[in-house]
């Protein structure tokens, strides 16, 4: 699989505009963008005539796909998830570890570390780890096992996890009302962990305290959180009012189209994160599955806890999310692609990801006129090609 190539013939989303450009890739990095054919080094040609070239998608919140659950997936299982994601235009992802025992969490971290440090393979790059918990609200726990939730924030546990991860824990979700969380946020930031607020019944003032302390995002806004009331806007109001990033599950189930339009009005296209929150059932038929320790039933593509009927993740892919953003809002692809690529990269300060530009990683998805994935390129290597 080559890390050098010359992509020609596509309409390329470079910056905020689509233009017919040729993309030169050397050693996995974009080294040239030109309207004229200039393959002077005779690099292997990728003919993308008639296709659209977008920055590869980045999913910062997902629990699995293709029959593998992150909380139980070994190294090969994680790579299988990444291969499926590549078929959906995703070029980078964070594996989201659901609240679990410290022992199982450490095992999951070790599997992820091996994949992250193992280098390129034929799938979407695993870029880091997302810990969804354990500092979450019992009342808004969603699919989290209540007996494993932490009722007082501890920096020591996160230090242990980060040390075991070799620094690859990049993201965590915290409920503001758990004692010690506002004070914990700057400590985690010092460890290299970006904080999101969610799974929470927190009020307006406490949620703002966490934003002021450094929280950068809100987890699956509108789901597993206290909702807006005119006298108490709560965490939901802060997620929409502030400048933090809003994770958005654009599947039409977690959020109906009108709610997605509301988020766009409140946040603009630059502050939405197009996550999947997918589970192991993504890419598979209806049936019985797992999400961490939970039994999940999927009917008509809708995943719910077998015990309570509470929605438990999704079967969404980022390619479908792109089409839904466009369908729900009427926005062109230039805008709808931002929550899936540029914005997640900006959240983590990755100036060399999430965009097609000279000096950036050559992570691209080539799509047809129906916005179906034709080819996915990671670091200049084709990791998926439609038959």
N, C-alpha and C positions, 0 to 999 in steps of 0.2 A: 504494500500500500504506500503510495507516493506522498511525500510532504511537499513536493514541488509540482506546480501545475499552472496552466494558463486557461482561465475560464473566459469563454468568449460567447457573445451573442445574446446575453441575458439583459433584461432590464434590471438594474441594480439599485437597491435602496442604499444610497450613500448619503449620510446626513438625513435631511428631512425630505429629500426628493428622489424620485425614480429617474434614472437616466440609463441609456444604453452604453454600458462601459465594459471594457475588458479588465479582468482582475489577474494580476501577476502574483503568484504565491511562491515564496522560496523559504525552505526550512520551516514550513508551517506558519509563516507570517505573510501578510499582505505587503508586498513591496512596490506595487504600482497599480494605478487606476487610470485608464486611458480610453478615450473615445475612438482612437485609431488602433488598428491591429499592429502591435509592436512586440511580438514574441521573439525578441532578439536572441535569447538564450536557448531557443528551440525547446522550451519546456513542454512536457506532455499536455496535450490540449483536451480540455473538457468542453465539448460543444453543448452550450446551454441555449441554443437558438430557440426563441419562442417561449422561454421560461422567465420566471421572476426569481431574482436572487435576493434573499433577505438575510439579515444577521441571524445566526443560529439562535434558537430559543434556549432560555435558561430557566429551569424550574427549581425554585428555592424551597418548595414545600411539597413533598410527595412521599408516600409510604410504600410504594411498590407498583408492580405491573407484571404482566406475563407469567402469572402464577407464583411470584415470589414476593413475600412480605419482608420489608426492611428489617423488622425485629427478629426475623428468623433466617435471613438470607446470608449464606456464606459468600466467599469471594466470587465464586462462579455465579451464584445467584444474583449478586449485585451487578455483575457484568451482563447477565441476561436481561435484567431490567434496563440497563443502559443501551443494549442493542435494540430493544423494543422502542425506547424513547427516540433513538436515532431515526427509526422509521416514521416517527411523528414530527420530525424537524427539530427535536431537542438536541443540542450539542453539548450542554453542560447542565449538571443538576447537583442539588444537595440531597442526601438521603436523610429523611426525617425519622428519627427514632422516637416512637411513641413511649410515653412514660412506662418504665418497666423496672424490674429489680436492678440494683446497682450491678450485680454480677452479670445479668443479661445485657445491660446497657454497655458494660465494658467489653463484652464479647462482640456486640454489634460494632462498637467503635474500632475494635481491632480488625474486623473484616473490612470495614470502610477504609481504614488506614492502609491496609495492604493494597486495595484497589487504587486509591489515590496515589500512593507512592510507587505503584507498579508500572506506571507509564501508560502510553497510548495502547489501545486495543480497538476492536472493531465495533465500537459503540460510543454513546455520548460520554464525555469525560465526567467522572465523579469529582466535583470541585471541592467538596467539603461536607460537613455534617451539620444537621439541624436537630437540636434537642427540643422536642415539643413537650415541655415539662422538665422536672416534676413540680415546679412552683406554680400550680394552677388551682383555680377555684373548684371546690367540690360541687357547688351548685351549677356550674357551667362546664362540667368536666367533659361533656360529649362522650367520646369513646374511651376516655382515660380511666384506668382502673383506680377507683377511689382510694383503696387501701394502700396504694403506692404513691399517692400525692404527698408532697412535702408541705407541711403546715407552718414552717418558718424557713425563710430563705437562708441558704448556707453557701458562702463562697467556696468553702473547703471542698464540697462535692464537685463543683464545677472545675476547680483547680485539678482535682484528681482526674476528671474526665478529659480535660484539656491536655494534661500531661500524657495520659494514655493515648490520646489522639495525635500526639506530636504537633499540636497547634492547629489541627484541622477542624475543630469545632468552630464554626463561623457564625452560628445563628442559634438563638434560643427564644422560646415563647414564655413569657412571665405574666402572671396575674397581679396587677398592682396592689390588690388588697391582701395578698399574702404578706405577713409581717416581715419587714426587712427588704422587700423587693425594691423600693425606690433607692435605698442605700446600696443595694447590690449592683444596680445597673452600671455605675461608673467603674466598679471593680471588675465586672465582666468585660467592659469595653477595654480595660487595661490588659485583659487576657486575650484580646483579639476576637471577642465574641460580640456580634451585633445583636441588640435586644429588640424584640417585638413584644407588644402587649396584647393579651387575648385570653380566651377561655376564662372569662372574668365577669363579675358582677359589679366591678368598681364604679364609683361615682365619678362625676365630672372633675372635681378638684384633685382627687387622688390620681386619676388618669393623667391629668395635666402635669402633676408632680413627676410622673414617670417620664413624660415627654421632655420636661425641663431637665430631668436627670440624664437624658441621653438616649431614650428609646427612639428607634428610627423607623419602626413599622408597626402595623397592627395586623394580627393574624386573622385570616379569613373573615374579613369585616362583615358584620351582620349575622354571623353564625357563631354559636357558643359564646355569646356575650350579651350583657344587658343592653336592651335597645333604647332608642331615643324616647324621651318624654319631655314635653315642653317646659316642665319645671325642673327636670333633672336630665340634661342631655346625655350624661353617663359616658362610658367608654366609647360607645358608638358615636356620640356627638363629637368627642375629641378626635376620633379617628378621621372624621370627615372635615372638621374645622381646621385642624392643625396641618402642618406641612409634612407629617410623616407619611411613609408609603402605606398604601392600603392593599393588602392581599385580597385578590378578587377571584372567586371560583366562577368562571363564566360558563356554566353548564346549563343554565335555564332552570335548574332545580334549587341549588343553594341560593341563587339570586335570580329573580325573574328579570326579563329585559328592562322593565321600567326602573328597577333598582340599579342595574348597571348604568343606565343613562344618568341617574341621579349621582352616582359616584363620579362619572365623567364631569358632570356639571360642578360638583363640589371640589374635586381633586385636580381636574385637568388630566390630560393624557400622560403627563410627566411623573405622576405620583401614584400610579396604579401598578400592581404586580400581578401578572397573569399566572397564577399558580394552578396546579391541578388538584392537589390534596388527594391524588389517586391512591388506590389500594391495589393489592395483588390481582384483582379482577380486571383491571384495565387491559383491554385487548382480548378478553376472553368472554365466553357466553355467560348468561345468567346462571346462578347456582349458589352454592355454599362456599364461603371463603373465610379467611382469618384477617384480623387487623390487630396486631400485637396479640394479647391474650383473649381477644374478643372473637366470638362467632358472628359472622356477617352473612346476610342473605341479600343477593342481588337479583332484583326483579325489574325487567324493562330497563336495565342499565343503571338502576338506582340502588345504591348500597345502604343498607340499614342494619343496625344491631339486631340480631335474632331475638335477644331477650326483651328489648324495649321498643323496637321500631324507630329509635332515634337514628337520624342519618349519620353514616359513618364513612367519611371520605367520599370519593367519587370514582367513576370510571372514565373521567375526562382525559383527553390528551391535549397537548398545546396546539397541535394543528387544528383540532376542533375548536379550541378556545379562540384562536385567531378568527376563524370563520364566524363564530358566535359574536365576537366583539363587533365585527363588521355588520353582521345581520341585525344585531340588537340596536346599534347606534347609528347605522348608516354612514359610518366613517370610512374613509379610504384606507387601504392597507398601510400607507405611510404612517398613519396615526395608530391604527390597531395593532401594529407590530411592536410598538414601544413597550407596552406592559410585559411583553414576552422576551424582550432582548435587552434593549438599552437601559430600561429602568432597573431590573434586577442587577445588572452589572454596576450601575451607578450606586445602588444601595451599598454594595461591598467595596466601592472604590476601585473597581477594575476598569481602568481607562483603556485597557487593551482587549476588552471583550464587549460583546453586545452591540457592535457596530462594524460596518465594513469600511475600513479606513487604512491608509498606509501606516504600518507599525502595529496593527491589531492582529490578534490571532485569526488565522484563516478558518473561521467557523461560520459556515453558511448553509442555508437550506434553499434548494432550488425547487420551485413549485410551478404547477401548471396554471392555466387560466381559471380552474375551479378551486385553486388554493389547496390542492392535494400535493403531497410530497413526492417528488421525483428522485431527488438525490440529496443526501446529507453529507457535508464535508466538515471534518473536525481536524484542525491543525493542518489543513491542506490535503488530508487523506479522505477519500471516499469511504465512508463507513456504512452507507446504505444506498442502494440503487434499486429503484422500482423495476420489477421484472417486465 
